[in-house]
Amino acid sequence: MIKNFLPKSLLGRALLIIVMPLIILQLVSATIFYETHWAKVSRKLAYGLVGDIATLVELLRLDNTDRSLKSIQALASQNMGLSVRLKRNQILSKVAEAEQSWNIEDSFVKILTSSLQRPFNIKESTIEKHILVNIQLSEGVLQVEFARKRLFSSTTYVFVLWMVGTSMILFGLATIFMRNQVKPIRRLAIAAEDFGKGRDTPNFKPEGAIEVRQASSAFISMRDRIKRQVSRRTEMLAGVSHDLRTPITRMKLQLELLKENKNTGELARDLSEMEHMLEGYLAFARGEGEELPKEVDVVKLVKQVIEDVKKNGANIGLSSEKRVLISLRPNLFRRCIANLIENADRYASAVSVDLTVEVGFVKILIDDNGPGISEELRDQVFRPFFRLDDSRNLDTGGVGLGLAIARDAIISHGGEIELQDSPTGGLRVMLKLPF
């Protein structure tokens, strides 16, 4: 459950690791401050204010003449910061609970109650940020008005501002620092993704922390090993196929010099089949080759392939977006699409191609109404030189490399290829190409 609320990115999780202890520390500090400092200061302020009010009440009890009242008012105003008024012959009115419940320290009310031992009420003054205390005396109602700051310490707000301010500064510095640490990891991820899509990353260099540099160096070494392996495989298959062309050509020339008979006809067919197999090996060996990716309108490319296949009388329908630009190797991708469409046309009477754009990738569906491929064989048909025994054979020229070539072409672009049941009753080939 908690995982659903955690940040998905490394930057977010790193900042969470920094911020959470900081928040806990601030909460603990605020609690300790409140319990040890703020509460004590508030109680001391309340005791001081209640002492002043109690002094005024006692002075009035001893002498409540008008002359004495004026002296007490002057004393309260000059030395205590209090405004005092005496409303003679009045009875203290009841104040609604809501009117008394505005932000007054509980300690002040408790101390005032125990000190005065008289009826009183507290309410907000008509003067902004002032508090009015009405106290019932035998002579009438004594009104004592004072500024709110006499009950509340300003250090509280300074402390809160200091906590929030320093936290924001630390959070900002941590964000800047973590961004710089995450950048090399992002570059490594982008380089790995580009390499998976068949794009070269010559400018990628290890940078950042030691661990990130080690991972980047390991990626570069792995990339170079894969390139060498692919290059050696290509050179080996191309060399073998090329070397076999020479004796086959020599045998064909010798066959031309012989008189035609049943044996020479069979031998010519065998040589033609061998030559066709070599073409398949060469196509598989070429693979990506040295072709560089470039931005291509994939819809236009697929249309061109369909038009070429239609020249042989194929029944192929196309449903697509107007224009989709994507970076790919055009010749390699053309061979892949041509193989798939030609094989679908070879074993079906109707073929449809649907091209749509989804979030982050292009999806191509090739459907036919042919015999299809059983589900248990769909993974095996992608293996090189694997051949189906039944009437449906998707492999180019019967060599067993058609789907292997198509799969390598799609994977080299960072995409996916999958065989499914088609709604038309045959086989569906689904291709996904990332942008």
N, C-alpha and C positions, 0 to 999 in steps of 0.2 A: 504493500500500500504506500509506504514511504517513498519507494522508488519512483512512483508516478509524479511526485512533487520535486524530485531532485533534478538539478540542471543536467542537460544532456551533453553539453560541451565541456571540454577540459578546462577552458577559461572560467566558465561558470562554477564548476566544482572546486577549482582552486580558490576562487574568490570566496566561495562558501566556507571553505576550510579556514580562511583568514577572518572572515566577517563573523562567523558564529562565536568563536571564542571572544572576539572583541565585544560583541553584544552582551554575552554572558558576563564579561568583566565589567562592562558599564552598568549592568543591572545590579551586580553585587556591590559595586562601588556606590551606586545611588542608594541602595538599601542601607549600607553601613553609614553613609553620610546622613541619611534621614534619621536613623536610630541614634547615632552618637552626636551629631552636630545640630542638625536642623531642629530636632525635637527639643534638645536642651536649650538652644538659643530661643526658640519660640516660648518655652516655659519661663525663661528668664525675662523676656520682653513682657510676657503676660503678668508676671509677678510685679515688675516695675510699674506697669500701667495701672494695675489694680491697687498698688500701694498709693499712687498719686490720687486715684479716685477716692479711696478710703480716707485719705488725709483731708480731701475737700469736704467729704461728708461729715467728718469729725469736727472740722472747723465751723461748718454751718450749724452743727448741733450745739456747739458752745456759744456761738453768737450769730444769729440770723438776721440782724438788722440790715437795713439797706446799705449803710455805710460799710459794715463788715463785708457784705456781699460784694461790693465794688472792689474792696481790697483783695478778696479771695479770687475774683475774676481776673484782676490784674496779675496776681501771683500765678494763677493757673496758665494764663496766656503767655507770660514772659518766661517762666521757669519750667513749666511742664508741657507746653504745647497743647493745652486743652482749652476748649471754649465752653464756658459754664453759664447756664441760665437757670433761674429758679422761677417756676410758675407756682405762685402761692395759691393756697386753697384749692388745688386741683388734685384729682384722684387719678392714679395711673390707669390708663386704658389698656385693655387686652389687645395684644398684637397677634395677628394670624400666624399660624405656624410657618406657612410658606414665606411670610415676610421676615421671619427670624432665621430661616434656614439658609440664608446666603452665606458665603464663605467666611465663617468666623471660627477661629481656633477653639477647639473643645476645651483645651487647657485654660483659656481665658475665662470661659463661662463657668467652669468648675471653681476656679480660684476666686472669681468675683462673687459667686454664690456663697462660698464658705467664709469670705472676708466680710461682706456687707451684712449678711443675715437680714436683708430687707427685700421686698418685692422689686423687681426691675425687669425691663425688657430691652432687647437690642434690635435695632433695625438700621436700614441703610439711610444715610443722610441725603438731604437734597443737594448737598455739595458733592461733587464727583470725588470718588475715592476717599470718602469720609464715613465714619461710623458714629451712630448716635445711641447713647445709653441713657435710658430714662429710669430714674431711681425714685421710689416712693419715700418721701420724708414726712415728718409730722406737719411741717409747714406747707408742703405741697410736693410738686414733682421737680426733681433736680435733673436737668438735661446736661449731659457731658458729651461733647463732640470732639473727635480727634481724627487725625489722618490715619488711613489704613496701614501705612508703612510702619507705624509704631508697634504693630502686632506681627509684622512679617519681615524677615531678614532679607535684604537684597542679595546677600551672598548666595542664596538658593538659586536665583536665576543666573547669576554669574557662573555657578558651578555647572548648572545644566547646559548653558551655552558653551562652556569650556569642554564638557564631555562630548556634546554633539559636534562642535567645531573640530576638535582633535580627531574624532572618529571619521568625519568626512574627509579630512586631510589625509589620514592614514589609508582610508579606503581608496581615495584617488591615486595615491602613490602606489598602492598595491595593485590597482587596476593597470596602471601604466607599466609597472614592472612585469606583471603576469602576461600582458599582451606581448611584450618583447620576448618572453620565454616561450610563448605558444606559437609565435610566427614561424620558427624553424620547423615545428611539428606540422603546421599547416602546409608549409612548402613541401615537406616530405610526403605528406598525404596526397597533395596535388601531383607531385612527380610520379608517385606510385600509380595513381589513377590514370595519368596520361600514358604511362608505359603500358598499363593494362589495356588501354584503348589503341595501342600501336603507335602512339606519338612519341617522338624522340624528345629527350630532355637534356640537351647538351650543357645547358647553363646551370644545372643543379649542382650545388656544392654543399658539403657538410658545414653546418654552422650551429651556434647555440651552445647549450650545456653539453658536458662530456657525454652523457648518456644519449642525447639526441644526435650528437656527432657520430657516435658508434653505430646507432641505428641507420643513419644516413650512409655511412661508409659501407655497412653491410648491404644496404639496398643497392648501392652502386656496384659492388662486387657481384651481387646476384644478377643484376641487369646485364653486366658484361658477360657473365657465364652463360646466361640464357641466349644472348646474342651470338656468342661463339658456338654454342650447341646448335642453334638454328642454322648458322652459316655453314658449319661442318656437315650437318645433315643435308642441306641443300646442295652443297658442293659434291657430296658423295653420291646422292641420287642422280644429280644432273650428270656427273662424270660417268657413272655406270650406264645410264640411259644413252648418253652420247656415244660411249664406246660400243654399245651393242648395235647402234645404227650402222656402223661400218660393215660388220659381217652380214647384216640383214640386207643392206644395199648390194653387197657383192653377191649374195645368194640370189637376189632378184634379177641381177644382170645375167648371172649364169642360167637362171631359169628361162629368161627370154631367149637364150640361144638353143634351148632344147625344143624338140618337137612337142606339140601339144598332144596330151593324152590324159587319161583319167588321173594318173599319179601327179602330173604337173599341175593340174587344176587344183587338186587337194593341197599340194605344196604351196601354191600361190595363195590360197585362202589362209593357210597357216601363217605364212609370212605377213599377210595383211593384218591378221589378228595380232601377231606379235608387234607389228608396227603401231597398231592402235593402242596396245597395252603400254608401249613405251611413251606414247603421247600422254597417256594418263599419268604415268610415273613422272614425266617431266612437269606436267601441270601441278602435281602434288608437291614436287621438289621446289618448284618456283615459289609457291606460297606467297609470302609477302614480298619477297624479292627486295629490290632497292627502291620501290615506288614510294614516294612521299605522300602523306595525306594532304588534301586540300579541300576547300569548301565547295561542295557540289550540291546541286538541286537533286535530291534523291528521287523526287517524283518524276522529273524529266528523265533521269537515268533509267528508272524502271519502265517508263513508257517506251523508251528506245529499245530495251530488251524485248518487251512484248511485241512491238512492231516487227522486230527481226524474226521472232518465232512465228508470228502470224503469216509471214510470207510463205510458210509451208502449209498453210491452210488450217492452222490451229484456231480453236474456239476459246478465246481468252477475254474475260471481262476485267475492267479495272475501276475501282472506286478509291479515290484519293483526295488529299488536300490539294489546294491550288499550287502551293510552292513550299517546299521544306528544305532549308539549307542546313547541311550537316558536314562536318569534317570527316572525310574518309578517303581510302585509296580507291579511286574510281574503277581502275581496271580489275583489281582484285574483287571488288564488290560486284562488278558487272559479271564476272565469271561465276560468282556464287549464285546470283539471282538467275542467270541464264541456265545453270545446271538444274536448279530447283524447278523452274518453270518448264524447261524442256522435258524433264523426267515426269512431271505431272501431266503434261500434254501427251507423252508417249503412252501412258497407261490409263488415260481417261478421255472421255468425249467432251468434257467441259471443264474449264479451269477459271477460277476467279481470284483476283488479287485485290486485297483491301489494305490501304495504307492510311494510318491515322497517327495523330500526334497526341501523346499523353504527357503527363508531368515528368520531365526529365529524359524522355526517350521517344523514339519513333517505333511504332509497331507495324509490322508487315505480316499479313495473313495470306497464305497461298492455299486455296481449297480446290479439291478436285472430286469427281464422282467415281473414281476408279476403285480397284479392289482394296486399297489401303494396306496397312502393315499392322500385324498383331501387336498388342501392347507389350508382350514379353520380349519382342525383338527390337523395340524402338531404341533402346540404349545401345544394342550391339551393332546396329547398322551404321553408327558413327565411327566404328573402328575401321582403320585402313584395311583394305583387301577383303573385308567381310562381304559375302554375297548371299542374297536371298535365294532359296530354292524354289519358291512358288512363282506364279506368273508375274508378280509385281516386283520389279527390280529398279530401285531408284539410282543405282550407282552408274556413273558415267561410263558409257561404252561397255558395261558388263565387267569392268576391271575390279570394282569394289572400292573406288576412291571418290565417287561423286559427293556423298554426304560428308566424308572426311574432309574434302577440300572446302565444302560449304561451311562446315563447323569451324575449321581453322580460320577461315576468312572472317566469320562473324566474331569469334573470340578475339582475334587480333585487333578488332575494333572495340573491344570491351563490351560486346553484346552477348546475347543469348539466342540459342536455337532450340526448339522443342517440337516434337511430333505429337499430334493429337488427333482425335476423331473429328472428322469434318461434318458439319450439319448437312452437307450434300451427300453423305454416305461414304465418302472415300477418306483421304488423308488430308490433314491440315498441318502445314508447316508454319510455325509462328517464329518470327524473328523480332528481336528487340535490340535497337541500336541507341546508345546514350548520346545526348547532345555533346 
